[in-house]
Amino acid sequence: MDPTELSCGVLVSPVTLRWTVVIVLLLYAFKPAAGQFQVIGSVQPIVAALGDDVILPCHVEPRVNVAGLTVEWSKFDLQHDPTDGPVHVEYVHLYRHAREDADMKSSSYIQRTELFADGLRHGNVSLKIANVTLADKGRYRCNLPKLRGHMQSSVIHLVVEPNSSETSSTETPPQRVSLRTPDLTEDTYAEGGPASRSRLISAVVVCILLILGVGVGAYCRWRCQKQELKEVLVI
């Protein structure tokens, strides 16, 4: 094999490899951050006194506007309420299409539960239950089925103590959060949403890098050919 061809091959290969690594890293960097979202609830039981109002804390991390998403609050041992009729009701609170859906809500929680409208814009999906009863105790599940993340739900345990005058979570003041939070709706990942724009930017960056890579490779080959031609003329 001619030494010039060998030197040219050694010259081009590392350049191509470097650009390949750069492209892969940029694709990872521009990947939509959707998979990072997770629903976080209280790991400690929430204790409430009979007849009090209580807040079951739950939020999305990182903070993001979830007012356009579906929020499902259910109870693991929810007993069938005869006033609900033959239909099995699954939720103690259901929020979808930017409003509460009372049709799938247990009658025993009617007018006793609410989300915080302002809080939804900051990822706060905590549930307030008014006038707590002994039947309210148990494990609750906060679920955001449309959230793109590895943790779409969290379980919060509510303990109701008939004679307790102190609670660990009653009317907890909301945390201060940044007002500059991205909007997240059920069409976020549809055509034209932020994720689509992110993929478009990634594609543009990759195209530019590919063009640059081809240009660098062509330049290296040209130099090799020029060097080879000089050596031939000298000979």
VOBA-1610 file (N, C-alpha, C; in pm, whole numbers, padded with zeros to 5 digits, always signed):
BEGIN
Met+00085-00120+00000Met+00000+00000+00000Met+00088+00124+00000Asp+00049+00223-00078Asp+00127+00347-00087Asp+00124+00422+00045Pro+00238+00470+00097Pro+00244+00538+00227Pro+00158+00662+00231Thr+00145+00731+00115Thr+00063+00853+00112Thr-00083+00821+00137Glu-00130+00712+00070Glu-00268+00672+00090Glu-00292+00633+00236Leu-00194+00568+00296Leu-00208+00527+00435Leu-00215+00649+00526Ser-00126+00747+00499Ser-00128+00867+00582Ser-00257+00944+00565Cys-00310+00946+00444Cys-00439+01015+00422Cys-00550+00944+00496Gly-00548+00809+00493Gly-00652+00736+00564Gly-00648+00762+00711Val-00528+00768+00768Val-00513+00797+00910Val-00558+00938+00941Leu-00539+01031+00845Leu-00577+01170+00867Leu-00728+01187+00869Val-00798+01118+00779Val-00943+01138+00767Val-01020+01065+00877Ser-00981+00946+00910Ser-01058+00864+01003Ser-01081+00930+01139Pro-00979+00986+01205Pro-01002+01051+01335Pro-01098+01168+01326Val-01091+01244+01216Val-01183+01358+01199Val-01327+01309+01191Thr-01348+01205+01110Thr-01483+01149+01099Thr-01533+01096+01232Leu-01444+01031+01306Leu-01481+00977+01437Leu-01520+01088+01533Arg-01441+01196+01534Arg-01470+01308+01625Arg-01605+01370+01594Trp-01634+01389+01467Trp-01764+01450+01431Trp-01880+01357+01466Thr-01857+01227+01452Thr-01962+01131+01491Thr-01993+01142+01639Val-01887+01151+01722Val-01905+01164+01867Val-01978+01294+01899Val-01940+01404+01831Val-02005+01533+01855Val-02153+01526+01823Ile-02188+01463+01711Ile-02328+01452+01669Ile-02409+01373+01772Val-02352+01262+01819Val-02423+01180+01918Val-02447+01258+02046Leu-02345+01333+02091Leu-02359+01412+02214Leu-02463+01521+02198Leu-02465+01586+02083Leu-02564+01692+02060Leu-02705+01635+02052Leu-02720+01519+01991Leu-02852+01455+01988Leu-02901+01427+02129Tyr-02812+01383+02216Tyr-02850+01357+02355Tyr-02883+01487+02427Ala-02804+01592+02400Ala-02825+01720+02468Ala-02957+01784+02426Phe-02997+01768+02299Phe-03119+01830+02250Phe-03240+01740+02265Lys-03223+01625+02326Lys-03336+01535+02350Lys-03437+01603+02441Pro-03570+01601+02408Pro-03669+01665+02493Pro-03660+01618+02637Ala-03676+01711+02729Ala-03660+01681+02871Ala-03782+01614+02930Ala-03873+01563+02843Ala-03998+01508+02893Ala-03977+01392+02988Gly-03876+01307+02956Gly-03854+01190+03039Gly-03807+01222+03179Gln-03774+01347+03207Gln-03724+01384+03338Gln-03835+01416+03436Phe-03957+01439+03388Phe-04066+01476+03477Phe-04105+01358+03566Gln-04138+01389+03691Gln-04184+01286+03782Gln-04283+01345+03882Val-04378+01262+03925Val-04479+01301+04023Val-04427+01264+04161Ile-04426+01361+04250Ile-04369+01340+04384Ile-04474+01373+04490Gly-04498+01280+04579Gly-04591+01300+04690Gly-04517+01290+04822Ser-04593+01297+04931Ser-04532+01289+05064Ser-04494+01144+05095Val-04371+01125+05141Val-04328+00990+05180Val-04374+00956+05322Gln-04408+01059+05400Gln-04459+01040+05536Gln-04612+01042+05535Pro-04677+00963+05621Pro-04824+00968+05630Pro-04872+01108+05668Ile-04981+01147+05609Ile-05043+01276+05641Ile-05150+01251+05747Val-05137+01320+05859Val-05228+01298+05973Val-05327+01414+05980Ala-05455+01380+05991Ala-05560+01482+06001Ala-05655+01447+06114Ala-05713+01549+06174Ala-05814+01528+06279Ala-05953+01520+06216Leu-06039+01444+06279Leu-06175+01428+06230Leu-06243+01564+06216Gly-06300+01590+06096Gly-06371+01714+06071Gly-06285+01826+06018Asp-06153+01807+06015Asp-06064+01910+05962Asp-06057+01907+05809Asp-05998+02010+05754Asp-05962+02011+05613Asp-05816+01969+05604Val-05784+01890+05503Val-05647+01839+05489Val-05601+01852+05345Ile-05471+01867+05327Ile-05412+01873+05194Ile-05320+01753+05176Leu-05344+01677+05071Leu-05256+01567+05034Leu-05154+01623+04934Pro-05030+01645+04978Pro-04932+01713+04892Pro-04882+01625+04778Cys-04877+01685+04660Cys-04826+01616+04543Cys-04789+01721+04439His-04676+01703+04372His-04636+01800+04271His-04551+01733+04164Val-04536+01804+04054Val-04453+01756+03943Val-04317+01824+03951Glu-04215+01745+03937Glu-04077+01796+03941Glu-04006+01756+03812Pro-03939+01848+03741Pro-03929+01992+03765Pro-04065+02061+03751Arg-04075+02179+03813Arg-04199+02254+03810Arg-04239+02288+03667Val-04363+02262+03633Val-04410+02286+03497Val-04561+02307+03501Asn-04613+02378+03405Asn-04757+02406+03398Asn-04831+02279+03355Val-04915+02223+03442Val-04990+02101+03411Val-05140+02127+03401Ala-05178+02255+03385Ala-05320+02289+03379Ala-05389+02225+03259Gly-05313+02186+03157Gly-05371+02123+03040Gly-05368+01972+03042Leu-05320+01913+03151Leu-05311+01768+03161Leu-05425+01710+03244Thr-05439+01578+03238Thr-05536+01506+03320Thr-05472+01473+03455Val-05546+01501+03563Val-05499+01469+03698Val-05602+01376+03763Glu-05559+01257+03800Glu-05648+01158+03860Glu-05609+01134+04006Trp-05704+01154+04096Trp-05685+01119+04236Trp-05780+01002+04267Ser-05723+00891+04308Ser-05804+00773+04339Ser-05765+00722+04478Lys-05848+00632+04531Lys-05826+00575+04663Lys-05825+00423+04649Phe-05725+00360+04708Phe-05706+00216+04689Phe-05825+00134+04741Asp-05876+00172+04857Asp-05985+00094+04917Asp-06118+00169+04910Leu-06138+00242+04801Leu-06261+00319+04785Leu-06382+00226+04778Gln-06472+00242+04874Gln-06592+00159+04879Gln-06699+00213+04785His-06777+00121+04729His-06884+00163+04639His-06994+00236+04716Asp-07027+00354+04670Asp-07133+00434+04731Asp-07264+00402+04660Pro-07368+00356+04735Pro-07496+00322+04671Pro-07556+00436+04591Thr-07526+00559+04630Thr-07582+00673+04556Thr-07518+00691+04419Asp-07406+00619+04395Asp-07344+00627+04263Asp-07414+00540+04161Gly-07509+00456+04207Gly-07578+00367+04116Gly-07494+00246+04084Pro-07526+00174+03976Pro-07453+00052+03942Pro-07314+00078+03884Val-07289+00203+03845Val-07159+00235+03782Val-07050+00239+03888His-06938+00171+03859His-06826+00174+03952His-06747+00303+03931Val-06739+00384+04035Val-06668+00511+04027Val-06526+00491+04078Glu-06430+00540+04002Glu-06290+00511+04032Glu-06219+00623+04107Tyr-06272+00744+04101Tyr-06193+00858+04148Tyr-06259+00931+04264Val-06172+00990+04347Val-06220+01084+04447Val-06214+01226+04390His-06130+01242+04286His-06127+01370+04214His-06065+01345+04077Leu-06129+01398+03974Leu-06079+01383+03837Leu-06081+01518+03769Tyr-05963+01557+03720Tyr-05948+01685+03650Tyr-05901+01655+03508Arg-05979+01699+03410Arg-05938+01683+03271Arg-06010+01786+03186His-05950+01815+03070His-06002+01920+02981His-06015+02053+03056Ala-05918+02077+03145Ala-05906+02203+03219Ala-06024+02228+03313Arg-06087+02123+03361Arg-06195+02140+03458Arg-06216+02008+03534Glu-06290+02018+03645Glu-06322+01898+03721Glu-06431+01818+03651Asp-06413+01687+03645Asp-06512+01597+03587Asp-06580+01522+03702Ala-06700+01567+03737Ala-06771+01510+03852Ala-06844+01380+03818Asp-06856+01345+03690Asp-06931+01226+03652Asp-06863+01098+03698Met-06730+01099+03707Met-06657+00980+03748Met-06607+00992+03892Lys-06669+01076+03969Lys-06625+01103+04106Lys-06721+01039+04205Ser-06667+00980+04311Ser-06749+00918+04414Ser-06838+01023+04482Ser-06962+00987+04505Ser-07057+01081+04566Ser-07014+01126+04704Ser-06941+01041+04774Ser-06899+01076+04910Ser-06794+01188+04911Tyr-06739+01220+04794Tyr-06639+01328+04786Tyr-06691+01451+04710Ile-06816+01446+04670Ile-06874+01560+04598Ile-06868+01685+04686Gln-06819+01794+04628Gln-06807+01924+04695Gln-06715+01919+04818Arg-06632+01818+04825Arg-06537+01810+04937Arg-06392+01811+04890Thr-06369+01799+04761Thr-06231+01795+04711Thr-06210+01904+04608Glu-06086+01950+04600Glu-06050+02050+04499Glu-05900+02053+04479Leu-05862+02092+04358Leu-05723+02120+04328Leu-05703+02272+04336Phe-05578+02314+04332Phe-05549+02457+04339Phe-05522+02508+04198Ala-05614+02593+04149Ala-05605+02641+04011Ala-05472+02711+03984Asp-05431+02797+04075Asp-05303+02866+04057Asp-05186+02769+04069Gly-05202+02670+04156Gly-05094+02574+04177Gly-05068+02487+04055Leu-05172+02455+03979Leu-05155+02371+03861Leu-05056+02433+03762Arg-05056+02564+03755Arg-04965+02632+03662Arg-04819+02619+03704His-04798+02575+03829His-04663+02558+03879His-04633+02412+03915Gly-04712+02319+03861Gly-04687+02178+03886Gly-04742+02125+04016Asn-04822+02206+04088Asn-04880+02162+04215Asn-05014+02093+04189Val-05019+01963+04214Val-05143+01885+04193Val-05195+01832+04327Ser-05165+01903+04435Ser-05212+01862+04568Ser-05363+01863+04575Leu-05419+01772+04654Leu-05564+01760+04668Leu-05606+01806+04808Lys-05704+01894+04811Lys-05761+01938+04938Lys-05891+01861+04962Ile-05902+01803+05081Ile-06025+01733+05121Ile-06084+01806+05240Ala-06207+01849+05227Ala-06274+01924+05334Ala-06353+01829+05424Asn-06364+01868+05551Asn-06446+01796+05648Asn-06415+01646+05647Val-06292+01615+05686Val-06243+01477+05681Val-06326+01386+05771Thr-06356+01267+05719Thr-06429+01165+05794Thr-06337+01045+05817Leu-06381+00953+05903Leu-06302+00833+05928Leu-06290+00747+05803Ala-06392+00755+05717Ala-06389+00676+05594Ala-06285+00727+05495Asp-06234+00847+05518Asp-06136+00906+05425Asp-05996+00849+05444Lys-05971+00785+05556Lys-05836+00734+05580Lys-05801+00626+05479Gly-05675+00616+05450Gly-05629+00515+05355Gly-05523+00571+05261Arg-05494+00494+05157Arg-05390+00532+05061Arg-05453+00592+04936Tyr-05402+00708+04898Tyr-05449+00778+04779Tyr-05341+00777+04672Arg-05386+00773+04548Arg-05291+00772+04436Arg-05313+00897+04350Cys-05206+00973+04335Cys-05208+01090+04246Cys-05143+01049+04115Asn-05216+01059+04005Asn-05167+01008+03877Asn-05189+01110+03766Leu-05086+01130+03684Leu-05094+01214+03564Leu-05062+01125+03444Pro-05163+01061+03386Pro-05137+00960+03282Pro-05074+01015+03156Lys-05091+01145+03128Lys-05036+01203+03006Lys-04897+01264+03027Leu-04847+01257+03148Leu-04716+01314+03175Leu-04608+01222+03118Arg-04517+01281+03041Arg-04409+01203+02983Arg-04294+01196+03084Gly-04288+01087+03155Gly-04183+01072+03255Gly-04182+00931+03308His-04079+00898+03386His-04066+00762+03437His-04146+00741+03565Met-04199+00851+03624Met-04285+00839+03742Met-04408+00926+03721Gln-04517+00864+03680Gln-04640+00937+03650Gln-04734+00946+03769Ser-04704+00876+03877Ser-04795+00873+03991Ser-04718+00863+04122Ser-04790+00891+04230Ser-04732+00880+04364Ser-04844+00843+04460Val-04807+00774+04567Val-04905+00728+04666Val-04886+00806+04796Ile-04997+00857+04849Ile-04995+00934+04974Ile-05088+00866+05074His-05041+00846+05195His-05118+00777+05298His-05180+00879+05393Leu-05312+00875+05408Leu-05384+00966+05498Leu-05429+00890+05622Val-05394+00945+05738Val-05435+00890+05867Val-05532+00988+05932Val-05648+00939+05974Val-05748+01023+06039Val-05758+00982+06185Glu-05730+01076+06273Glu-05734+01050+06417Glu-05853+01125+06477Pro-05949+01052+06534Pro-06071+01115+06586Pro-06044+01218+06695Asn-05945+01194+06779Asn-05923+01283+06893Asn-05799+01371+06878Ser-05742+01374+06759Ser-05620+01451+06739Ser-05653+01597+06710Ser-05584+01686+06778Ser-05605+01829+06755Ser-05493+01890+06673Glu-05385+01811+06652Glu-05273+01860+06574Glu-05257+01773+06450Thr-05230+01832+06340Thr-05210+01759+06216Thr-05079+01800+06155Ser-05029+01713+06070Ser-04903+01743+06002Ser-04924+01811+05869Ser-05049+01823+05825Ser-05073+01887+05696Ser-05213+01944+05689Thr-05233+02062+05740Thr-05361+02131+05726Thr-05333+02272+05680Glu-05387+02305+05564Glu-05372+02438+05507Glu-05225+02481+05502Thr-05141+02393+05451Thr-05001+02428+05437Thr-04986+02538+05332Pro-04917+02648+05364Pro-04902+02755+05266Pro-04824+02706+05146Pro-04863+02747+05025Pro-04794+02701+04905Pro-04651+02752+04901Gln-04562+02673+04843Gln-04424+02713+04829Gln-04412+02818+04719Arg-04313+02905+04735Arg-04287+03004+04632Arg-04214+02937+04516Val-04265+02958+04397Val-04202+02899+04279Val-04186+03007+04174Ser-04098+02979+04080Ser-04076+03074+03972Ser-04199+03083+03883Leu-04233+03205+03842Leu-04349+03223+03756Leu-04317+03187+03612Arg-04188+03172+03581Arg-04151+03141+03444Arg-04140+02990+03429Thr-04254+02925+03414Thr-04257+02780+03397Thr-04310+02748+03259Pro-04255+02646+03193Pro-04303+02610+03059Pro-04442+02550+03066Asp-04523+02572+02962Asp-04656+02514+02955Asp-04645+02370+02908Leu-04725+02283+02970Leu-04728+02143+02932Leu-04873+02103+02915Thr-04912+02068+02794Thr-05048+02028+02765Thr-05046+01891+02701Glu-05164+01836+02677Glu-05171+01703+02620Glu-05126+01703+02475Asp-05119+01820+02408Asp-05063+01824+02273Asp-04920+01873+02272Thr-04853+01875+02387Thr-04715+01924+02391Thr-04628+01843+02297Tyr-04659+01715+02287Tyr-04575+01630+02204Tyr-04638+01605+02068Ala-04744+01680+02037Ala-04804+01672+01905Ala-04727+01763+01811Glu-04765+01763+01683Glu-04694+01843+01585Glu-04703+01990+01621Gly-04589+02056+01621Gly-04586+02200+01649Gly-04563+02232+01794Gly-04562+02131+01886Gly-04541+02157+02028Gly-04394+02178+02057Pro-04362+02211+02183Pro-04222+02234+02220Pro-04132+02118+02189Ala-04181+01994+02211Ala-04095+01879+02182Ala-04067+01868+02033Ser-04168+01900+01948Ser-04147+01896+01804Ser-04044+02000+01763Arg-04054+02118+01822Arg-03957+02223+01791Arg-03818+02180+01833Ser-03809+02112+01949Ser-03679+02064+01995Ser-03621+01962+01898Arg-03706+01871+01849Arg-03658+01773+01752Arg-03616+01840+01622Leu-03689+01947+01582Leu-03654+02019+01461Leu-03517+02085+01476Ile-03495+02147+01593Ile-03365+02210+01619Ile-03255+02105+01615Ser-03282+01988+01675Ser-03182+01881+01674Ser-03149+01839+01531Ala-03255+01827+01448Ala-03233+01786+01309Ala-03149+01888+01234Val-03179+02018+01256Val-03103+02125+01189Val-02957+02122+01231Val-02934+02106+01363Val-02796+02102+01413Val-02722+01983+01353Val-02789+01867+01349Val-02724+01748+01293Val-02690+01769+01147Cys-02783+01829+01071Cys-02757+01855+00929Cys-02636+01946+00911Ile-02630+02052+00993Ile-02516+02144+00984Ile-02386+02072+01014Leu-02388+01989+01119Leu-02267+01916+01155Leu-02227+01815+01048Leu-02326+01751+00988Leu-02295+01657+00880Leu-02231+01729+00762Ile-02287+01846+00728Ile-02230+01924+00618Ile-02086+01964+00649Leu-02064+02011+00774Leu-01929+02047+00814Leu-01837+01926+00810Gly-01887+01811+00857Gly-01806+01691+00856Gly-01766+01649+00716Val-01863+01656+00624Val-01833+01623+00484Val-01731+01721+00428Gly-01750+01850+00461Gly-01656+01951+00412Gly-01515+01928+00463Val-01504+01896+00593Val-01372+01870+00650Val-01308+01747+00586Gly-01390+01643+00567Gly-01338+01522+00503Gly-01291+01548+00362Ala-01371+01628+00287Ala-01332+01661+00149Ala-01203+01743+00146Tyr-01191+01835+00242Tyr-01070+01917+00250Tyr-00947+01831+00279Cys-00963+01736+00371Cys-00852+01647+00405Cys-00811+01564+00284Arg-00909+01513+00210Arg-00878+01434+00091Arg-00807+01519-00014Trp-00854+01643-00027Trp-00791+01734-00124Trp-00646+01759-00089Arg-00618+01778+00040Arg-00480+01800+00083Arg-00396+01677+00055Cys-00456+01560+00080Cys-00382+01436+00055Cys-00349+01421-00094Gln-00450+01449-00178Gln-00428+01439-00322Gln-00324+01539-00369Lys-00328+01660-00311Lys-00232+01764-00347Lys-00091+01721-00308Gln-00080+01663-00188Gln+00049+01616-00142Gln+00100+01503-00231Glu+00008+01413-00267Glu+00046+01301-00353Glu+00093+01350-00489Leu+00022+01453-00543Leu+00058+01507-00673Leu+00197+01571-00667Lys+00228+01643-00557Lys+00359+01705-00542Lys+00469+01599-00540Glu+00443+01490-00469Glu+00543+01384-00460Glu+00565+01321-00596Val+00460+01305-00676Val+00472+01248-00810Val+00554+01340-00899Leu+00528+01472-00891Leu+00602+01569-00971Leu+00748+01572-00932Val+00775+01559-00804Val+00914+01559-00757Val+00988+01439-00810Ile+00918+01325-00807Ile+00978+01202-00858Ile+01004+01212-01008
//
